[in-house]
Amino acid sequence: MTGQNGIRRVLGALIGAAMVFGAGQAFAQQMTGFKQAVAEAASRDADIASFYRGRDFQPIWTDTDADDTARRQALLTALAQADRHGLPVDRYDMDDLMERMRAVRSSRDLGLLEVEMSRVFLQYARDIQTGALIPSRIDEDIVREVPYRDRASYLAMISREDPVDFIASLPPQTIEYRALLAQKIRLEARIAEGGWGPAVRASALAPGDTGPEVVALRDRLIAMGFLAPTSKASYDTDLQAAVSAFQLAHGLEVDGIAGQGTIAEINIDPRARMRAIIVAMERERWLNRERGDRHILVNLADFHARIIDHGHETFRTRSVIGKNVPDQRSPEFSDVMEHMVINPSWFVPRSIIAKEYLPALQRNPNAVRHLVITDSRGREINRNAVDFSRFSSRSFPFSMRQPPGESNALGLVKFMFPNVHNIYLHDTPQKHLFAHEVRAYSHGCIRLADPFDFAYALLAAQEDDPKAYFHKVLETNRETQVDLKKPVPVHLIYRTAQTNERGQIEYRRDVYGRDAKIWEALSAAGVALPDIQG
């Protein structure tokens, strides 16, 4: 009984019980029993205990006054709608909470209920504001620092603010989160109606084709909103445009031809898309913080880097991310970009030296001649005077560096947000990789297709002619650090469901399999999907 009528009946029963539970007893005795029960139950949670001690164990949920009544109503309504946000509703056990409310018979019962309502509220508040999962426990490369709030502050705020407004303020107040929530509701309706229809059984379809599989393709694109309702059974220009629109919205190469990859994406059912939406909502809660009026957003699953100014995308470029192998997948975290380096040297990470270059040098000391090998004082060593076979990956005493130049692994500019992961954004001489649909080729850093334009966009905030300034420095051929007068937050995220500039939902492949892990954890916590009917 979790509907509004059920909630009202339970609230009425609780109010009645609270008014009569101590009939014939002195008020002081009633309050003593209540306070003792609150103190006893709260002792198991330091934050709850501290809160109630600070208010002399007075209630915020179970009194009969208007304020407590409003808080009870707001909490129960929120719990009844928790599944809308993709939260594990069993964690709050609303049925048990309402049964406790119906069963109140004494001041002790009321005191125990008071603390239980605070416990449930704190769990819900934390889950909906900063996520139901701990990301670092899901995948070691999700190293995001979740902006957890002081738990005691939730109780303090709910006790003095309008409870409906306060609870409504807890989820991320972003356009992205609202769009994801709206899409989840739309998908629930579509699933209830039977999904998007039969799958397309053809391996490939192209303009000019006809037949039942073209009809199946047409009907799924209509159901998904990419094609206006039509009875045409041919792969005409309208269907070709719809396929192109679908490809664009799913990060596929846009050619209007329904090849194997496109059909595979078209055949994904709405329950799988809802999983992506729910995971994206959880991820958005992990990033529930101020991101900066200007910030850089790199969606690893989208293979793009963007500059966001006051909520709007002002620059976008294709990116290459880390290979999908251990130790090379790009991590997820936030930091602050402080400077760029024009004409950078590439200081080879120890991991790359150990795995790639030391074995090459052991086979041939003249290998990788584009790299300078230096000792601990930065002096170049004579390769032919060193027996590299004497060294292991741990004992190798030298550093390796590639001087500035167009063939440098970092290209001609790198963008630094100093971090313990040694991840940054940079140019690359391997421009051909940006033509690929799936661009996971680096050792972990983010390569940019248009690094010069990216630099101009960043320098525009501090230079009258950013392009001329950049090239003046570039033409010196000297390694030069250019500080950003106003550092820019950088957020490396991973979203297989995201909104575009028009607020429409787009989907991407789970290239690292991280969202599958998150869904598995959410499912284990009790998040469930509706079944397709029909």
VENRALIN-V28699 format. One record per residue. RES is the residue in one letter. D_CENTER is the distance of its C-alpha to the mean C-alpha in Angstrom with 1 decimal. Layout:
BEGIN
res->RES d_center->D_CENTER
res->RES d_center->D_CENTER
END
This chain:
BEGIN
res->M d_center->33.7
res->T d_center->30.5
res->G d_center->31.5
res->Q d_center->32.6
res->N d_center->36.2
res->G d_center->35.6
res->I d_center->33.8
res->R d_center->36.7
res->R d_center->39.2
res->V d_center->37.6
res->L d_center->37.4
res->G d_center->41.0
res->A d_center->42.0
res->L d_center->40.3
res->I d_center->42.0
res->G d_center->45.3
res->A d_center->44.9
res->A d_center->44.0
res->M d_center->47.1
res->V d_center->49.5
res->F d_center->48.2
res->G d_center->50.7
res->A d_center->53.6
res->G d_center->56.8
res->Q d_center->55.0
res->A d_center->54.9
res->F d_center->51.8
res->A d_center->51.6
res->Q d_center->51.6
res->Q d_center->48.8
res->M d_center->46.6
res->T d_center->47.5
res->G d_center->46.4
res->F d_center->43.2
res->K d_center->42.4
res->Q d_center->43.3
res->A d_center->41.0
res->V d_center->38.1
res->A d_center->38.9
res->E d_center->39.1
res->A d_center->35.9
res->A d_center->33.9
res->S d_center->35.2
res->R d_center->32.6
res->D d_center->29.8
res->A d_center->30.5
res->D d_center->28.3
res->I d_center->29.9
res->A d_center->33.3
res->S d_center->33.1
res->F d_center->32.2
res->Y d_center->35.1
res->R d_center->37.5
res->G d_center->36.8
res->R d_center->37.9
res->D d_center->40.8
res->F d_center->39.1
res->Q d_center->39.3
res->P d_center->37.1
res->I d_center->34.2
res->W d_center->33.8
res->T d_center->37.2
res->D d_center->39.8
res->T d_center->41.6
res->D d_center->41.1
res->A d_center->39.0
res->D d_center->36.2
res->D d_center->35.6
res->T d_center->36.0
res->A d_center->33.4
res->R d_center->30.9
res->R d_center->31.6
res->Q d_center->31.2
res->A d_center->27.9
res->L d_center->26.5
res->L d_center->27.9
res->T d_center->26.7
res->A d_center->23.1
res->L d_center->23.3
res->A d_center->24.9
res->Q d_center->22.0
res->A d_center->19.2
res->D d_center->18.8
res->R d_center->17.9
res->H d_center->14.5
res->G d_center->14.1
res->L d_center->15.2
res->P d_center->17.7
res->V d_center->20.8
res->D d_center->23.2
res->R d_center->21.9
res->Y d_center->23.6
res->D d_center->26.7
res->M d_center->27.8
res->D d_center->31.0
res->D d_center->32.1
res->L d_center->31.5
res->M d_center->33.6
res->E d_center->36.2
res->R d_center->36.5
res->M d_center->37.1
res->R d_center->39.8
res->A d_center->41.4
res->V d_center->42.0
res->R d_center->45.7
res->S d_center->46.1
res->S d_center->44.9
res->R d_center->43.4
res->D d_center->41.4
res->L d_center->40.1
res->G d_center->39.1
res->L d_center->37.2
res->L d_center->35.4
res->E d_center->34.6
res->V d_center->32.7
res->E d_center->31.0
res->M d_center->29.7
res->S d_center->28.3
res->R d_center->26.7
res->V d_center->25.0
res->F d_center->24.0
res->L d_center->22.4
res->Q d_center->20.4
res->Y d_center->19.3
res->A d_center->18.6
res->R d_center->16.4
res->D d_center->14.4
res->I d_center->13.9
res->Q d_center->13.2
res->T d_center->11.0
res->G d_center->10.2
res->A d_center->12.8
res->L d_center->11.9
res->I d_center->12.3
res->P d_center->9.7
res->S d_center->12.7
res->R d_center->14.7
res->I d_center->12.7
res->D d_center->12.8
res->E d_center->14.7
res->D d_center->12.7
res->I d_center->9.6
res->V d_center->11.5
res->R d_center->9.3
res->E d_center->11.8
res->V d_center->10.7
res->P d_center->13.0
res->Y d_center->15.2
res->R d_center->18.2
res->D d_center->21.7
res->R d_center->22.4
res->A d_center->25.9
res->S d_center->24.8
res->Y d_center->23.5
res->L d_center->27.0
res->A d_center->28.7
res->M d_center->26.8
res->I d_center->27.3
res->S d_center->31.0
res->R d_center->31.7
res->E d_center->29.5
res->D d_center->29.6
res->P d_center->27.7
res->V d_center->26.5
res->D d_center->25.1
res->F d_center->23.6
res->I d_center->21.7
res->A d_center->20.6
res->S d_center->19.2
res->L d_center->16.9
res->P d_center->13.8
res->P d_center->11.8
res->Q d_center->14.5
res->T d_center->12.7
res->I d_center->13.9
res->E d_center->10.6
res->Y d_center->10.4
res->R d_center->14.1
res->A d_center->14.1
res->L d_center->11.8
res->L d_center->14.2
res->A d_center->17.1
res->Q d_center->16.2
res->K d_center->15.9
res->I d_center->19.4
res->R d_center->20.8
res->L d_center->19.8
res->E d_center->21.4
res->A d_center->24.5
res->R d_center->24.6
res->I d_center->24.4
res->A d_center->27.2
res->E d_center->29.2
res->G d_center->29.0
res->G d_center->26.1
res->W d_center->26.7
res->G d_center->30.0
res->P d_center->31.4
res->A d_center->29.7
res->V d_center->31.1
res->R d_center->33.4
res->A d_center->34.4
res->S d_center->33.2
res->A d_center->33.3
res->L d_center->34.5
res->A d_center->35.7
res->P d_center->37.5
res->G d_center->41.0
res->D d_center->40.1
res->T d_center->41.2
res->G d_center->41.3
res->P d_center->39.4
res->E d_center->36.2
res->V d_center->36.0
res->V d_center->36.4
res->A d_center->33.5
res->L d_center->31.3
res->R d_center->32.5
res->D d_center->31.9
res->R d_center->28.3
res->L d_center->27.5
res->I d_center->29.4
res->A d_center->27.5
res->M d_center->24.1
res->G d_center->25.5
res->F d_center->26.1
res->L d_center->29.9
res->A d_center->32.4
res->P d_center->34.5
res->T d_center->37.3
res->S d_center->39.9
res->K d_center->40.3
res->A d_center->40.2
res->S d_center->40.1
res->Y d_center->37.4
res->D d_center->38.4
res->T d_center->36.9
res->D d_center->34.9
res->L d_center->33.3
res->Q d_center->32.7
res->A d_center->30.9
res->A d_center->28.7
res->V d_center->27.8
res->S d_center->27.0
res->A d_center->24.8
res->F d_center->22.9
res->Q d_center->22.6
res->L d_center->21.2
res->A d_center->18.5
res->H d_center->17.5
res->G d_center->17.7
res->L d_center->21.1
res->E d_center->24.3
res->V d_center->26.0
res->D d_center->29.6
res->G d_center->30.3
res->I d_center->31.4
res->A d_center->29.9
res->G d_center->29.9
res->Q d_center->28.7
res->G d_center->25.1
res->T d_center->25.0
res->I d_center->26.8
res->A d_center->24.5
res->E d_center->21.5
res->I d_center->23.8
res->N d_center->24.8
res->I d_center->21.4
res->D d_center->22.0
res->P d_center->20.2
res->R d_center->19.2
res->A d_center->17.2
res->R d_center->15.5
res->M d_center->15.0
res->R d_center->13.3
res->A d_center->10.7
res->I d_center->10.5
res->I d_center->10.4
res->V d_center->7.7
res->A d_center->5.5
res->M d_center->7.3
res->E d_center->6.7
res->R d_center->3.0
res->E d_center->4.8
res->R d_center->7.5
res->W d_center->6.5
res->L d_center->6.6
res->N d_center->9.7
res->R d_center->12.1
res->E d_center->14.3
res->R d_center->13.0
res->G d_center->16.5
res->D d_center->18.8
res->R d_center->18.6
res->H d_center->15.6
res->I d_center->14.6
res->L d_center->11.3
res->V d_center->11.1
res->N d_center->9.0
res->L d_center->10.4
res->A d_center->10.6
res->D d_center->12.3
res->F d_center->14.7
res->H d_center->15.0
res->A d_center->15.0
res->R d_center->15.5
res->I d_center->17.2
res->I d_center->16.4
res->D d_center->19.4
res->H d_center->19.5
res->G d_center->16.8
res->H d_center->18.3
res->E d_center->17.9
res->T d_center->21.0
res->F d_center->20.6
res->R d_center->19.0
res->T d_center->19.9
res->R d_center->19.4
res->S d_center->18.1
res->V d_center->18.8
res->I d_center->16.5
res->G d_center->17.6
res->K d_center->19.7
res->N d_center->18.5
res->V d_center->20.8
res->P d_center->20.7
res->D d_center->20.6
res->Q d_center->19.6
res->R d_center->16.0
res->S d_center->14.0
res->P d_center->12.0
res->E d_center->8.7
res->F d_center->9.9
res->S d_center->11.3
res->D d_center->15.1
res->V d_center->17.8
res->M d_center->19.8
res->E d_center->23.5
res->H d_center->25.6
res->M d_center->26.3
res->V d_center->29.0
res->I d_center->31.3
res->N d_center->33.4
res->P d_center->31.4
res->S d_center->32.7
res->W d_center->30.5
res->F d_center->30.9
res->V d_center->30.2
res->P d_center->27.9
res->R d_center->29.9
res->S d_center->27.8
res->I d_center->28.9
res->I d_center->32.4
res->A d_center->32.7
res->K d_center->31.4
res->E d_center->32.7
res->Y d_center->35.3
res->L d_center->37.4
res->P d_center->38.3
res->A d_center->39.3
res->L d_center->41.4
res->Q d_center->43.1
res->R d_center->44.1
res->N d_center->45.2
res->P d_center->45.3
res->N d_center->45.3
res->A d_center->42.0
res->V d_center->39.0
res->R d_center->41.5
res->H d_center->38.9
res->L d_center->37.8
res->V d_center->39.8
res->I d_center->40.3
res->T d_center->40.9
res->D d_center->42.1
res->S d_center->40.9
res->R d_center->42.8
res->G d_center->41.2
res->R d_center->44.4
res->E d_center->44.4
res->I d_center->46.0
res->N d_center->48.4
res->R d_center->46.7
res->N d_center->50.1
res->A d_center->51.1
res->V d_center->48.2
res->D d_center->48.1
res->F d_center->44.4
res->S d_center->45.2
res->R d_center->45.9
res->F d_center->42.2
res->S d_center->39.3
res->S d_center->35.7
res->R d_center->36.1
res->S d_center->39.5
res->F d_center->38.9
res->P d_center->40.0
res->F d_center->39.1
res->S d_center->36.3
res->M d_center->35.7
res->R d_center->35.0
res->Q d_center->35.0
res->P d_center->36.7
res->P d_center->35.5
res->G d_center->36.3
res->E d_center->35.0
res->S d_center->34.7
res->N d_center->32.6
res->A d_center->29.4
res->L d_center->27.5
res->G d_center->29.5
res->L d_center->30.9
res->V d_center->28.1
res->K d_center->25.1
res->F d_center->22.6
res->M d_center->22.2
res->F d_center->19.7
res->P d_center->21.5
res->N d_center->19.4
res->V d_center->20.5
res->H d_center->18.6
res->N d_center->20.9
res->I d_center->18.3
res->Y d_center->19.2
res->L d_center->19.5
res->H d_center->22.9
res->D d_center->25.5
res->T d_center->26.9
res->P d_center->30.3
res->Q d_center->28.8
res->K d_center->28.3
res->H d_center->29.0
res->L d_center->25.6
res->F d_center->23.9
res->A d_center->25.9
res->H d_center->24.1
res->E d_center->21.7
res->V d_center->19.5
res->R d_center->19.5
res->A d_center->18.8
res->Y d_center->21.9
res->S d_center->21.5
res->H d_center->21.8
res->G d_center->18.3
res->C d_center->18.7
res->I d_center->17.6
res->R d_center->20.7
res->L d_center->21.2
res->A d_center->23.5
res->D d_center->24.8
res->P d_center->24.8
res->F d_center->28.0
res->D d_center->26.7
res->F d_center->23.5
res->A d_center->25.9
res->Y d_center->28.1
res->A d_center->25.2
res->L d_center->24.4
res->L d_center->28.2
res->A d_center->29.0
res->A d_center->28.1
res->Q d_center->30.9
res->E d_center->33.4
res->D d_center->35.7
res->D d_center->35.7
res->P d_center->32.5
res->K d_center->33.5
res->A d_center->37.0
res->Y d_center->35.9
res->F d_center->33.4
res->H d_center->36.2
res->K d_center->38.8
res->V d_center->36.8
res->L d_center->36.0
res->E d_center->39.7
res->T d_center->40.7
res->N d_center->39.3
res->R d_center->38.6
res->E d_center->35.4
res->T d_center->34.4
res->Q d_center->31.6
res->V d_center->30.7
res->D d_center->29.0
res->L d_center->26.8
res->K d_center->28.7
res->K d_center->25.5
res->P d_center->22.6
res->V d_center->19.4
res->P d_center->15.9
res->V d_center->13.7
res->H d_center->9.9
res->L d_center->9.1
res->I d_center->5.6
res->Y d_center->5.6
res->R d_center->5.7
res->T d_center->9.0
res->A d_center->9.4
res->Q d_center->9.5
res->T d_center->12.4
res->N d_center->15.2
res->E d_center->17.6
res->R d_center->19.6
res->G d_center->16.9
res->Q d_center->17.1
res->I d_center->14.5
res->E d_center->14.3
res->Y d_center->13.4
res->R d_center->13.1
res->R d_center->14.3
res->D d_center->12.5
res->V d_center->14.4
res->Y d_center->13.7
res->G d_center->13.6
res->R d_center->10.6
res->D d_center->9.4
res->A d_center->13.0
res->K d_center->13.0
res->I d_center->10.4
res->W d_center->12.5
res->E d_center->15.5
res->A d_center->14.7
res->L d_center->14.0
res->S d_center->17.1
res->A d_center->19.1
res->A d_center->18.2
res->G d_center->19.7
res->V d_center->17.3
res->A d_center->19.5
res->L d_center->19.8
res->P d_center->22.9
res->D d_center->25.6
res->I d_center->26.7
res->Q d_center->30.1
res->G d_center->33.2
END
